[in-house]
Amino acid sequence: MKILSIVGARPQFIKLGPLSKVLRKDHNEIIVHTGQHFDKNMSDFFFRDLHIPEPHYNLGIHGNLHGEQTGRMLIAIEQVLLKEKPGLIIVFGDTNTTLAGALAGVKMHIPVVHVEAGLRSFNRHMPEEINRILTDHASDCLFAPTQTAMGNLKDENLASKAHLTGDIMVDALRDALEVTRNSTALEKFGLKNDDYYLLTLHRPYNVDDPRKLSKILQDLSSLSKPVLFPVHPRTRKIIDNNSINQSTNHSIKLIDPLSYIDIVQLQTNASAIITDSGGIQKEAYILRKPCITLRPETEWIETVKAGWNLLIDPGKEDNIARHIENFKPSGKYESIFGENVSGKMAEIIDTHIRR
């Protein structure tokens, strides 16, 4: 069967890696990169590090408002579908790429599989929440990572097309850990095991208001250990355009985005991970690292209930550093995200979809 895998952003490249490797054994996979993340460190290096074949199509679509970007993607993906005529489309996660791929498929009556279905933050101000809800309702087959996600799909009358597969990040991290020995990130940044915090920030809630972003960085600069901050291009632009004063943040080292292998090594060796990323919350849990999430809510509520993820709302909390330094995982570690996930997904595709 010809399968079209549609990706466009860092988390999707990571999820594609292990699934693509399994699918290519029995199927003709065509990879479409919308271009949503176009920076080399946010795109090209991931294909190299994860041993994913170069995309057959790179649509080069990025920037602009959400509606325009999604619309341009929809138009371009439709042209690819007309040319390739795949038997199945796979979309990942919750970006504009995800929604555009699903809409293009269903309008041309091509079955669509949504990987990482059923996640809900219940915050409809987040564009990701709208994308994931619409994609779940449009898709033909839903691969849910957790029982919570399955429950959300049941509540929305989508249980009949939902499958509990586990989370594909389990496989992605397994593969990445095998090659992290090639990373020199610790030496490059002069870091020691368990003696630094790793920080990522990119959500509009945290970075769009320069005053709020500046306050977050000032608060984190009082931590007793250094903070390594690989800066998302969008966040870097806001910092630079607003001349956010870094003189008070001497303990925070701002660096360019890293390859996936480097970021996994830095996660593995960090004292704790501070983030607003849904994917990194999950990676932190799988790697058994304390995670502090700078958001009022999370899609990965299982990690909070397990005692390994602390939610802090930076818009309401003044003493972020104290909470971070006092936080220790309180629950017994359990494998809540499954195993051999890509194999289960491929089996479902062959058993329930390929007819």
TAFEN-V254823 format. One record per pair of residues at least 4 apart in sequence whose C-alpha atoms are under 8 Angstrom apart, sorted by the first residue. I is the first residue (numbers start at 1). GAP is how many residues later the second one is. D is the distance in Angstrom with one decimal. If there is no record, write none. Layout:
BEGIN
i-><I/I>
gap-><GAP/GAP>
d-><D/D>
END
This chain:
BEGIN
i-><1/1/1/1/1/1/1/2/2/2/2/2/2/2/2/3/3/3/3/3/3/3/3/3/4/4/4/4/4/4/4/4/5/5/5/5/5/5/5/5/6/6/6/6/6/6/6/6/6/6/6/7/7/7/7/7/7/7/7/7/7/7/8/8/8/8/8/8/8/8/9/9/9/9/9/9/9/9/10/10/10/10/10/11/11/11/12/12/12/13/13/13/13/14/14/14/14/14/15/15/15/15/15/16/16/16/17/17/17/17/17/17/18/18/18/18/18/18/19/19/19/19/19/19/20/20/20/21/21/22/22/22/22/23/23/23/23/24/24/30/30/31/31/31/31/32/32/32/32/32/33/33/33/33/33/33/34/34/34/34/34/34/34/34/35/35/35/35/35/36/36/36/36/36/37/37/37/38/38/38/38/38/39/39/39/40/40/41/41/41/41/41/42/42/42/42/43/44/45/45/45/46/46/46/47/47/47/47/48/49/49/49/50/59/59/61/61/61/62/63/64/64/65/66/66/67/68/69/69/70/70/70/70/70/71/71/72/73/73/73/73/74/74/74/74/74/75/75/76/77/77/77/77/78/78/78/79/80/81/81/81/86/87/87/88/88/88/88/89/89/89/89/89/89/89/90/90/90/90/91/91/91/91/91/91/91/92/92/92/92/93/93/93/93/93/93/94/94/94/94/94/94/94/95/95/95/95/95/96/96/96/97/98/98/98/98/99/99/99/99/99/100/101/102/102/102/102/102/103/103/103/104/105/105/105/105/106/106/106/106/106/111/111/111/112/112/112/113/113/113/113/113/114/114/114/114/114/114/115/115/115/116/116/116/116/116/117/117/117/117/117/117/117/118/118/118/118/118/118/118/118/118/118/118/118/119/119/119/119/119/119/119/120/120/120/120/120/120/121/121/121/121/122/123/123/124/124/125/126/127/128/129/130/131/132/133/134/135/136/137/140/141/141/141/142/142/142/143/143/143/143/143/144/144/144/144/144/144/144/144/145/145/145/145/145/145/145/145/145/146/146/146/146/146/146/146/147/147/148/148/149/150/150/150/150/150/151/152/153/153/153/153/154/154/158/165/165/165/165/166/166/166/166/166/167/167/167/167/168/168/168/169/169/169/170/170/170/170/170/170/170/171/171/171/171/171/172/173/173/173/174/175/176/176/176/176/177/177/177/177/179/179/180/180/180/180/182/183/183/183/184/184/185/185/185/185/186/186/186/186/186/187/191/191/192/192/193/193/193/194/194/194/194/195/195/195/195/196/196/196/196/196/196/196/197/197/197/197/197/197/197/197/197/198/198/198/198/198/198/198/198/198/198/199/199/199/199/199/199/199/200/200/200/200/200/200/200/200/201/201/201/201/201/201/201/201/202/202/202/202/202/202/202/203/203/203/203/204/204/205/206/206/206/206/207/207/207/207/208/208/209/210/210/210/210/210/211/212/212/213/214/214/214/215/216/216/217/217/217/218/218/218/219/219/219/219/219/220/220/220/220/220/221/221/221/221/221/221/221/222/222/223/223/223/223/223/225/226/226/226/227/227/227/228/228/228/228/229/229/229/229/230/230/230/230/230/231/231/231/231/231/231/232/232/232/233/233/234/235/236/237/238/239/239/240/245/246/258/258/259/260/261/262/263/264/265/266/267/267/267/267/267/268/268/270/271/271/272/272/272/272/273/273/273/273/273/274/274/274/274/275/275/275/275/275/275/276/276/276/276/277/277/278/278/278/278/279/280/281/281/281/281/281/281/282/282/282/283/284/284/284/284/285/285/285/285/285/285/286/286/288/288/289/290/290/290/290/290/291/291/291/292/292/292/292/292/293/293/293/293/294/294/294/294/295/295/295/295/296/296/296/297/298/300/301/302/302/303/303/303/304/304/304/304/305/306/306/306/306/307/307/307/307/308/308/308/308/309/310/312/312/313/314/314/319/320/321/322/323/340/341/342/343/344/345/346/347/348/348/349/349/350/350/351>
gap-><25/26/27/85/86/87/353/25/26/27/28/83/84/85/86/24/25/26/27/83/84/85/86/87/25/26/27/28/82/84/85/86/11/24/25/26/27/84/85/86/25/26/27/28/83/84/85/86/91/92/95/5/6/9/24/25/26/27/84/85/90/91/4/5/25/26/27/28/29/89/4/26/27/28/33/34/86/88/4/27/32/33/36/4/82/268/4/80/81/4/30/33/34/4/32/36/155/158/4/77/153/154/157/4/36/76/4/30/33/34/35/155/4/150/153/154/157/324/4/149/323/324/326/327/4/9/32/4/31/4/320/321/324/4/5/6/323/4/5/25/26/23/24/25/26/23/24/25/26/27/22/23/24/25/26/27/23/24/25/26/27/28/39/63/23/24/25/26/27/24/25/26/27/61/5/6/25/4/5/6/22/24/4/5/194/4/5/4/5/216/217/218/4/215/216/217/4/4/4/214/215/4/213/214/4/5/6/7/4/210/211/212/126/14/17/8/11/12/7/6/4/5/4/4/30/4/4/4/27/4/26/27/29/30/4/29/4/4/24/27/28/4/26/27/29/30/4/29/4/4/23/24/27/4/26/27/4/4/4/5/24/24/23/24/22/23/24/25/12/13/16/21/22/23/24/22/23/24/25/7/10/11/21/22/23/24/6/22/23/24/5/21/22/23/24/39/4/5/34/35/37/38/41/4/32/33/36/37/4/32/35/4/4/33/34/37/4/32/33/35/36/4/4/4/10/33/36/37/4/32/35/4/4/5/6/7/4/5/6/32/33/28/29/30/27/28/29/26/27/28/29/30/21/22/25/27/28/29/27/28/29/26/27/28/29/51/15/19/25/26/27/28/32/14/15/18/24/26/27/30/31/32/33/34/35/13/25/29/30/33/180/181/9/12/13/29/32/179/8/176/177/178/7/6/174/5/6/4/4/4/4/4/4/4/4/4/4/4/6/21/21/20/21/22/19/20/21/19/20/21/22/202/5/6/18/19/20/21/22/23/4/5/19/20/21/22/23/192/193/4/18/19/20/21/190/191/4/17/4/154/4/4/9/12/13/14/4/4/4/5/6/9/4/5/4/173/176/179/180/170/171/172/173/175/170/171/172/174/4/173/174/4/113/114/4/116/167/168/169/170/171/4/168/169/170/171/4/4/91/110/4/4/4/84/85/88/4/84/87/88/4/82/81/82/84/85/79/78/79/82/4/78/4/77/80/81/4/5/6/79/80/4/4/5/4/77/76/77/78/75/76/77/78/30/31/75/76/29/30/31/32/74/75/76/28/29/30/31/73/74/75/76/77/29/30/31/68/69/72/73/74/75/76/28/29/30/31/74/75/76/29/30/31/32/74/75/76/77/5/6/30/31/34/74/75/76/4/5/30/32/33/74/75/4/5/73/74/4/5/4/6/7/88/108/5/6/28/31/5/30/4/4/28/29/32/34/4/4/103/4/4/30/31/4/4/98/4/32/35/4/30/31/4/99/100/101/102/7/29/32/100/101/5/6/27/28/29/30/31/29/99/4/28/98/99/102/26/25/26/27/24/25/26/24/25/26/27/23/24/25/26/24/25/26/27/28/4/5/23/24/25/26/4/24/25/4/24/4/4/4/4/4/4/5/4/4/4/4/5/4/4/4/4/4/4/4/4/5/6/17/20/22/19/21/19/18/19/17/18/19/20/11/16/17/18/19/17/18/19/20/5/6/16/17/18/19/5/17/18/19/4/16/4/20/21/22/4/4/4/10/12/19/22/28/4/18/21/4/4/5/6/7/4/5/6/18/23/24/49/51/20/45/19/18/19/37/38/39/17/18/19/17/18/19/20/32/16/17/18/19/17/18/19/20/16/17/18/19/15/16/17/14/13/4/4/4/34/4/5/6/4/5/6/7/4/24/25/26/27/22/23/24/25/20/21/22/23/20/17/5/8/4/4/6/4/4/4/4/4/4/4/4/4/4/4/4/4/4/5/4/5/4/5/4>
d-><8.0/5.2/6.1/7.6/6.1/7.8/7.6/6.1/4.7/5.8/7.2/8.0/4.9/5.5/6.8/6.9/6.1/4.8/6.1/5.6/6.0/4.9/5.8/7.4/5.9/4.8/5.9/7.1/6.2/6.3/4.8/6.2/7.8/7.0/6.2/4.9/6.1/5.9/4.8/6.3/6.1/4.8/6.1/7.4/7.4/6.2/5.4/7.5/7.4/7.5/6.5/5.6/6.4/7.8/7.6/6.2/5.1/6.4/6.8/6.9/6.5/7.3/6.6/7.3/5.1/4.9/5.4/4.9/5.9/5.9/6.5/7.7/5.8/5.0/7.4/7.2/7.6/7.9/6.5/6.9/5.8/6.4/7.5/6.3/7.7/6.7/6.0/5.8/6.7/6.4/7.7/6.5/7.0/8.0/7.2/7.3/7.5/6.4/7.1/7.4/6.0/6.1/6.5/5.6/8.0/7.9/6.4/8.0/5.8/7.2/5.8/6.7/6.6/7.5/6.2/5.8/7.8/6.2/6.1/7.7/4.9/7.7/7.8/7.6/6.0/7.5/7.3/7.1/7.6/7.9/6.8/6.8/6.9/5.7/7.9/7.1/6.4/6.2/6.1/7.5/6.2/7.8/4.8/5.4/6.7/5.6/6.0/4.8/6.2/7.6/6.1/8.0/6.0/4.7/6.3/7.9/7.9/5.7/4.7/5.9/5.7/7.9/6.7/6.7/6.1/5.7/4.3/4.9/5.9/7.3/5.8/4.5/7.5/7.2/5.8/5.9/6.9/6.5/5.8/8.0/7.4/7.3/5.9/7.6/8.0/4.8/6.1/5.7/7.5/5.7/5.9/6.0/7.2/6.9/7.8/7.7/7.0/6.6/6.0/5.9/7.7/5.8/6.5/6.1/5.8/4.9/6.8/6.8/6.6/7.4/6.9/6.7/7.4/7.8/7.0/7.0/7.2/6.7/6.6/6.8/6.3/5.8/6.1/6.0/7.1/6.0/6.1/6.2/7.4/6.1/5.4/6.9/7.5/5.7/6.3/7.3/6.3/5.9/7.0/5.9/7.8/6.1/4.9/6.7/7.2/5.8/6.6/7.9/6.6/6.3/7.7/6.7/6.5/6.2/5.6/7.7/6.4/6.0/5.3/6.8/7.8/7.5/6.4/7.1/6.0/5.2/6.1/7.6/7.8/7.8/6.8/7.0/6.2/4.8/6.2/5.8/4.8/6.1/7.2/5.4/6.5/6.8/7.4/6.3/5.1/6.2/5.9/5.8/4.8/6.4/6.4/7.5/6.3/5.4/7.3/7.0/5.7/7.2/5.1/7.2/5.4/4.8/8.0/6.6/7.9/5.9/6.3/7.8/6.1/8.0/6.7/6.0/6.3/7.2/7.9/7.1/6.1/5.6/7.4/7.1/5.5/6.1/6.2/6.2/6.2/6.0/6.7/6.4/6.1/7.7/7.0/6.5/6.2/5.0/6.7/6.3/5.7/6.7/7.0/6.8/7.2/7.2/5.7/7.8/5.0/5.2/6.4/6.0/6.1/4.7/5.9/7.3/7.2/6.8/6.4/6.4/5.1/6.0/6.5/5.0/7.0/7.6/5.8/5.4/5.8/7.1/7.1/6.2/5.5/5.5/4.8/7.2/6.9/7.6/7.8/7.0/7.8/5.9/8.0/7.9/4.2/6.2/7.9/5.7/5.4/7.3/8.0/7.9/5.3/7.3/5.7/7.7/6.6/7.9/7.9/7.6/7.3/5.2/6.7/6.3/5.4/4.5/7.3/6.7/8.0/5.8/6.3/7.7/7.0/6.2/6.1/6.2/6.2/6.0/6.0/6.4/6.1/5.9/6.8/7.4/6.6/5.2/6.2/7.7/6.0/4.6/6.1/6.1/5.1/6.1/5.9/7.5/5.8/6.0/6.7/5.9/4.9/5.9/6.6/7.5/6.6/8.0/6.1/5.7/4.0/4.3/7.7/6.4/8.0/6.4/6.6/7.7/5.8/7.3/7.1/6.4/6.2/7.1/6.3/7.7/6.3/6.2/7.1/7.0/7.7/6.8/6.2/6.5/6.3/4.9/5.6/7.2/5.4/4.6/6.6/7.4/5.9/6.2/6.5/8.0/4.9/4.5/6.7/5.7/5.2/6.4/7.8/6.3/6.4/5.4/6.1/5.9/7.9/7.1/6.2/6.9/6.9/7.2/6.4/7.8/7.3/6.3/7.2/6.5/6.6/7.0/6.2/5.9/7.8/7.6/6.8/7.3/6.3/7.8/6.2/7.2/7.8/7.8/7.3/7.8/7.7/7.1/5.5/7.0/7.1/5.8/8.0/6.4/5.5/6.9/6.0/7.4/6.2/5.7/7.2/7.0/6.0/5.0/6.7/7.8/6.9/6.3/7.1/7.1/7.4/7.7/4.9/6.4/7.5/5.6/5.0/4.2/7.9/6.3/7.5/6.7/5.8/5.2/5.0/5.7/7.2/5.6/5.6/7.5/6.8/6.3/4.7/6.2/5.5/5.6/5.3/5.8/7.0/5.8/5.0/6.2/7.2/6.8/6.2/8.0/6.7/4.9/6.0/6.6/6.0/4.8/7.1/6.1/4.7/5.6/6.0/6.4/6.8/7.7/6.5/4.7/6.7/7.2/7.2/7.2/7.3/7.2/7.2/5.8/5.6/7.1/7.1/6.2/6.3/7.0/5.8/6.9/7.4/6.2/7.9/6.4/7.4/4.9/7.9/7.8/6.6/5.9/7.9/7.7/7.0/5.1/6.3/7.3/7.5/7.2/6.3/6.0/6.9/7.3/6.6/7.2/6.2/6.2/7.5/6.3/6.1/6.1/7.5/6.1/6.2/6.9/6.1/6.5/7.8/7.2/6.4/5.8/7.8/7.9/7.1/6.3/6.2/7.8/7.8/7.7/7.0/5.7/7.9/7.6/7.2/4.9/6.8/5.4/6.0/7.8/6.5/8.0/8.0/5.6/7.8/7.4/7.6/5.0/6.1/7.7/6.2/4.6/6.2/6.0/5.0/6.5/7.5/6.7/5.8/4.9/6.0/6.0/4.8/5.3/5.0/6.8/6.2/5.8/6.4/6.0/5.6/5.8/6.1/7.5/6.2/6.2/7.8/6.6/6.3/6.1/5.9/6.0/6.0/5.3/6.8/7.8/6.7/6.1/6.1/6.3/6.1/6.4/6.2/6.1/6.0/6.3/5.9/7.9/6.9/7.0/7.8/7.7/6.4/7.3/7.7/7.5/7.6/5.9/4.9/5.9/7.6/6.9/7.0/6.3/4.8/6.2/5.9/4.8/5.9/7.2/7.0/7.2/7.5/6.4/5.1/6.0/7.9/5.3/5.2/6.2/6.3/7.8/6.6/7.2/6.9/7.1/6.2/5.9/6.5/6.4/7.2/7.4/7.8/7.4/6.3/7.1/7.5/6.1/6.0/5.0/6.8/6.2/5.8/7.3/7.4/6.7/6.7/7.8/7.7/7.9/8.0/7.6/7.5/5.5/6.3/7.8/6.8/6.1/6.3/4.7/6.3/5.7/4.8/6.1/7.1/6.7/6.9/6.0/4.9/6.1/6.1/5.0/5.6/6.1/6.1/5.8/4.9/6.9/6.3/6.2/4.7/6.9/7.9/7.4/6.3/6.0/7.8/6.5/5.7/5.4/5.9/4.6/6.2/7.6/8.0/7.6/5.3/7.1/7.3/5.3/4.9/4.8/8.0/7.6/4.6/6.7/6.8/7.5/7.5/6.9/7.4/5.9/7.2/7.2/6.8/6.3/6.2/6.1/6.1/6.6/6.3/6.2/6.2/6.3/6.2/6.2/6.0/5.5/7.1/5.0/6.1/4.9/7.9/7.8>
END
